[in-house]
């Protein structure tokens, strides 16, 4: 107080004002720093929350895709009885169609209200037997086997697009999972990923797998083409005589370039006879 008493009053007032101004500036700076810090931490918290949410969503999506890919719905033979609902799309090259294809479509009749049999093809590829010819033979075999309600379509490119338009699930047939499993899993993965990537961002395509009856487990379109390449009958593969004759005309041996050694031919014909015997035995059991 003695020191201050020696100062002029105006000097004291100046000192006080400077002190107040300095204190006010420091307080304002501190408040500003606090506000900036709070906003900075809010942004950090929001970013961390958003990153965690996206990470969880991606993990869930990847898990769901893996589940659909590796654990699809597989319906074993004999097929259980269920109530019919929805639509199913059974697609293939049908090059050519055979009784094994028809058996899968017959099984679908007990599960789906609407059934589509789709002849798929690559528009950039030329075929000895056109998709239209194959679709015509498929329609005739469906009528002959009491399946007139199955709708036959010809679709180029991705079949899952067609299935999405129809609000249907995909259907695949497999002979044994050990034999067909790897290829079917890969195809299933493509059908799941296709709508997500190329849709874009559509829900994954679901696929239902039907196990083939033992009577048809060794039948394939490749074997039918080989039989016709060497001018052999397709009995046991296509049993309806009229349809077999139509198939024989479409798949003329003159248009084939297949070749086999004598030993390969003997092995192939033994396999064909075994298929026919098994088919006859299974048909007898069904009766």
C-alpha positions as CSV (number, residue, x, y, z in Angstrom):
1,X,0.0,0.0,0.0
2,X,2.9,2.3,0.7
3,X,4.3,1.6,-2.8
4,X,0.9,2.2,-4.4
5,X,0.3,5.4,-2.3
6,X,3.4,6.9,-4.0
7,X,1.9,6.5,-7.4
8,X,-0.4,9.0,-9.1
9,X,-4.1,8.0,-9.2
10,X,-4.0,8.0,-13.0
11,X,-1.1,5.5,-13.0
12,X,-3.0,3.2,-10.6
13,X,-6.1,3.3,-12.8
14,X,-3.9,2.5,-15.9
15,X,-2.3,-0.4,-14.1
16,X,-5.7,-1.7,-13.1
17,X,-7.2,-1.5,-16.6
18,X,-4.3,-3.3,-18.1
19,X,-4.5,-6.0,-15.6
20,X,-8.3,-6.4,-16.2
21,X,-7.8,-6.5,-20.0
22,X,-5.0,-9.0,-19.7
23,X,-7.1,-11.2,-17.5
24,X,-10.1,-11.0,-19.8
25,X,-8.0,-11.9,-22.8
26,X,-6.5,-14.9,-21.0
27,X,-10.0,-16.1,-19.9
28,X,-11.4,-15.7,-23.5
29,X,-8.4,-17.7,-24.9
30,X,-8.9,-20.5,-22.4
31,X,-12.7,-20.7,-23.2
32,X,-11.9,-20.8,-26.9
33,X,-9.4,-23.6,-26.4
34,X,-11.9,-25.5,-24.3
35,X,-14.6,-25.2,-27.1
36,X,-12.1,-26.3,-29.8
37,X,-11.0,-29.2,-27.6
38,X,-14.6,-30.3,-27.0
39,X,-15.4,-30.1,-30.8
40,X,-12.2,-32.0,-31.6
41,X,-13.2,-34.8,-29.2
42,X,-16.7,-34.8,-30.5
43,X,-15.4,-35.3,-34.1
44,X,-13.1,-38.0,-32.9
45,X,-15.9,-39.8,-31.0
46,X,-18.2,-39.5,-34.0
47,X,-15.5,-40.8,-36.4
48,X,-14.7,-43.7,-34.1
49,X,-18.4,-44.6,-33.8
50,X,-19.0,-44.4,-37.5
51,X,-15.9,-46.5,-38.3
52,X,-17.0,-49.2,-35.7
53,X,-20.5,-49.2,-37.2
54,X,-19.2,-49.6,-40.7
55,X,-16.8,-52.3,-39.6
56,X,-19.5,-54.3,-37.8
57,X,-21.8,-53.9,-40.9
58,X,-19.1,-55.2,-43.2
59,X,-18.3,-58.1,-40.9
60,X,-22.0,-59.0,-40.7
61,X,-22.4,-58.7,-44.5
62,X,-19.3,-60.9,-45.2
63,X,-20.5,-63.4,-42.6
64,X,-23.9,-63.6,-44.3
65,X,-22.4,-64.0,-47.7
66,X,-20.2,-66.8,-46.4
67,X,-23.2,-68.5,-44.8
68,X,-25.2,-68.4,-48.0
69,X,-22.3,-69.6,-50.0
70,X,-21.1,-72.5,-47.9
71,X,-24.4,-73.5,-46.1
72,X,-27.1,-73.3,-48.8
73,X,-30.5,-75.0,-48.4
74,X,-30.0,-78.5,-49.7
75,X,-33.0,-80.7,-50.1
76,X,-32.1,-84.4,-49.9
77,X,-33.8,-87.2,-51.8
78,X,-36.4,-88.5,-51.1
79,X,-37.9,-84.9,-51.0
80,X,-39.8,-84.0,-47.9
81,X,-43.4,-82.8,-48.3
82,X,-43.8,-79.0,-47.7
83,X,-46.4,-76.4,-48.5
84,X,-45.9,-74.7,-51.9
85,X,-45.0,-71.0,-52.0
86,X,-43.1,-68.5,-54.1
87,X,-41.3,-69.1,-57.4
88,X,-38.3,-71.0,-58.4
89,X,-36.0,-70.7,-61.5
90,X,-34.2,-73.8,-62.7
91,X,-31.6,-72.8,-65.3
92,X,-29.2,-74.6,-67.4
93,X,-27.9,-75.0,-70.9
94,X,-30.2,-78.0,-71.4
95,X,-27.7,-79.1,-74.1
96,X,-29.6,-81.4,-74.4
97,X,-32.4,-81.8,-71.9
98,X,-32.7,-85.3,-70.3
99,X,-34.9,-87.1,-67.8
100,X,-32.7,-86.0,-64.9
101,X,-33.7,-82.3,-65.6
102,X,-37.3,-83.3,-65.8
103,X,-37.1,-85.1,-62.4
104,X,-35.8,-81.9,-60.7
105,X,-38.6,-79.8,-62.3
106,X,-41.1,-82.4,-61.1
107,X,-39.7,-82.1,-57.5
108,X,-40.0,-78.3,-57.8
109,X,-43.7,-78.7,-58.5
110,X,-44.2,-79.8,-54.9
111,X,-42.4,-76.8,-53.4
112,X,-43.1,-73.8,-55.6
113,X,-46.3,-72.1,-56.9
114,X,-44.5,-70.9,-60.0
115,X,-41.7,-72.7,-61.9
116,X,-39.4,-71.3,-64.6
117,X,-37.2,-73.5,-66.7
118,X,-34.6,-71.2,-68.2
119,X,-32.3,-72.0,-71.2
120,X,-29.3,-69.9,-70.6
121,X,-26.8,-69.1,-73.3
122,X,-23.9,-66.8,-74.2
123,X,-24.9,-64.3,-77.0
124,X,-21.4,-64.2,-78.2
125,X,-21.1,-67.9,-78.8
126,X,-22.4,-70.1,-81.6
127,X,-24.0,-73.4,-80.8
128,X,-24.6,-76.5,-83.0
129,X,-28.1,-76.7,-81.5
130,X,-29.6,-73.3,-80.9
131,X,-31.2,-72.2,-77.6
132,X,-34.5,-72.0,-79.4
133,X,-34.3,-75.6,-80.5
134,X,-33.3,-76.7,-77.0
135,X,-36.2,-74.7,-75.5
136,X,-38.6,-76.3,-78.0
137,X,-37.5,-79.8,-77.0
138,X,-37.7,-78.9,-73.3
139,X,-41.3,-77.7,-73.7
140,X,-42.2,-81.0,-75.5
141,X,-40.6,-83.1,-72.8
142,X,-42.4,-81.1,-70.1
143,X,-45.8,-81.7,-71.8
144,X,-45.0,-85.4,-72.2
145,X,-44.1,-85.7,-68.5
146,X,-47.3,-84.0,-67.2
147,X,-45.6,-80.6,-66.4
148,X,-47.4,-78.1,-68.7
149,X,-47.4,-75.5,-65.9
150,X,-43.7,-75.0,-66.1
151,X,-42.8,-71.8,-68.0
152,X,-39.9,-72.0,-70.4
153,X,-37.8,-69.0,-71.1
154,X,-34.6,-68.3,-73.0
155,X,-32.3,-65.9,-71.2
156,X,-28.9,-64.5,-72.3
157,X,-26.3,-63.4,-69.7
158,X,-26.9,-63.4,-66.0
159,X,-29.8,-65.7,-64.9
160,X,-30.0,-64.0,-61.5
161,X,-31.3,-60.8,-63.2
162,X,-34.2,-62.9,-64.6
163,X,-34.8,-64.4,-61.1
164,X,-34.8,-61.0,-59.5
165,X,-37.3,-59.7,-62.0
166,X,-39.6,-62.7,-61.2
167,X,-39.1,-62.5,-57.4
168,X,-37.9,-66.0,-57.5
169,X,-35.1,-68.1,-55.9
170,X,-32.5,-70.0,-58.0
171,X,-32.7,-73.8,-58.1
172,X,-29.9,-76.2,-58.8
173,X,-29.7,-79.9,-59.0
174,X,-26.7,-81.9,-57.9
175,X,-25.9,-85.6,-58.2
176,X,-23.6,-86.0,-55.2
177,X,-22.2,-83.1,-53.2
178,X,-18.7,-84.7,-53.4
179,X,-18.8,-84.7,-57.1
180,X,-20.7,-81.5,-57.9
181,X,-20.2,-79.6,-54.7
182,X,-17.1,-77.5,-55.5
183,X,-18.4,-76.3,-58.8
184,X,-21.9,-75.6,-57.4
185,X,-20.4,-73.6,-54.4
186,X,-18.4,-71.4,-56.8
187,X,-21.5,-70.8,-59.0
188,X,-23.6,-70.1,-55.9
189,X,-21.0,-67.5,-54.8
190,X,-21.2,-65.8,-58.2
191,X,-25.0,-65.7,-58.0
192,X,-24.8,-64.2,-54.4
193,X,-22.1,-61.6,-55.3
194,X,-23.6,-60.7,-58.7
195,X,-26.6,-58.7,-57.4
196,X,-24.5,-56.9,-54.8
197,X,-21.7,-55.8,-57.2
198,X,-23.6,-55.6,-60.5
199,X,-27.1,-54.9,-59.3
200,X,-25.8,-52.7,-57.8
201,X,-26.4,-53.1,-54.1
202,X,-29.3,-55.6,-54.4
203,X,-29.9,-58.4,-51.9
204,X,-27.9,-61.6,-52.5
205,X,-29.5,-64.3,-54.7
206,X,-30.6,-67.3,-52.8
207,X,-30.2,-70.8,-54.2
208,X,-32.0,-74.0,-53.3
209,X,-30.3,-77.3,-54.1
210,X,-32.2,-80.5,-54.9
211,X,-30.3,-83.8,-54.7
212,X,-30.9,-86.0,-57.7
213,X,-32.7,-89.3,-57.4
214,X,-30.2,-92.3,-57.5
215,X,-32.0,-93.2,-60.8
216,X,-30.6,-90.0,-62.4
217,X,-27.4,-89.5,-60.4
218,X,-25.1,-90.6,-63.2
219,X,-27.0,-89.1,-66.1
220,X,-25.6,-86.0,-67.8
221,X,-26.0,-83.9,-71.0
222,X,-22.4,-84.7,-71.9
223,X,-23.1,-88.5,-71.9
224,X,-26.2,-87.9,-74.1
225,X,-24.1,-85.9,-76.6
226,X,-21.5,-88.6,-76.7
227,X,-24.2,-91.2,-77.3
228,X,-25.5,-89.2,-80.2
229,X,-22.0,-88.5,-81.5
230,X,-21.6,-92.2,-82.1
231,X,-25.1,-92.6,-83.3
232,X,-26.3,-94.6,-80.3
233,X,-29.8,-94.6,-78.7
234,X,-30.5,-92.4,-75.7
235,X,-32.7,-94.9,-73.9
236,X,-32.4,-94.6,-70.2
237,X,-31.5,-90.9,-70.6
238,X,-34.6,-89.8,-72.5
239,X,-37.3,-92.4,-72.3
240,X,-40.1,-90.8,-74.3
241,X,-39.7,-92.2,-77.8
242,X,-41.0,-89.2,-79.6
243,X,-38.7,-86.8,-77.7
244,X,-35.8,-89.2,-78.2
245,X,-36.4,-89.1,-81.9
246,X,-36.5,-85.3,-81.9
247,X,-33.3,-85.2,-79.9
248,X,-31.6,-87.6,-82.3
249,X,-32.5,-85.3,-85.3
250,X,-31.1,-82.2,-83.5
251,X,-27.9,-83.9,-82.4
252,X,-26.9,-85.5,-85.6
253,X,-23.6,-87.6,-85.6
254,X,-22.5,-85.8,-88.8
255,X,-22.2,-82.6,-86.9
256,X,-20.1,-84.1,-84.1
257,X,-16.3,-84.0,-83.9
258,X,-15.9,-86.4,-80.9
259,X,-13.5,-89.2,-81.1
260,X,-12.7,-92.2,-78.8
261,X,-10.3,-95.1,-78.8
262,X,-11.8,-98.6,-78.7
263,X,-11.0,-99.0,-75.1
264,X,-12.6,-95.7,-74.2
265,X,-15.6,-96.6,-76.2
266,X,-15.9,-100.0,-74.4
267,X,-15.6,-98.3,-71.0
268,X,-18.2,-95.6,-71.9
269,X,-20.7,-98.2,-73.2
270,X,-20.3,-100.3,-70.0
271,X,-21.0,-97.2,-68.0
272,X,-24.1,-96.4,-70.1
273,X,-25.4,-99.9,-69.6
274,X,-24.9,-99.6,-65.9
275,X,-26.8,-96.4,-65.9
276,X,-29.7,-98.0,-67.7
277,X,-29.8,-100.9,-65.3
278,X,-29.8,-98.6,-62.3
279,X,-32.5,-96.5,-63.9
280,X,-34.7,-99.6,-64.5
281,X,-34.2,-100.8,-60.9
282,X,-35.0,-97.4,-59.4
283,X,-38.1,-97.1,-61.6
284,X,-39.3,-100.5,-60.5
285,X,-38.8,-99.5,-56.8
286,X,-40.9,-96.3,-57.3
287,X,-43.7,-98.5,-58.6
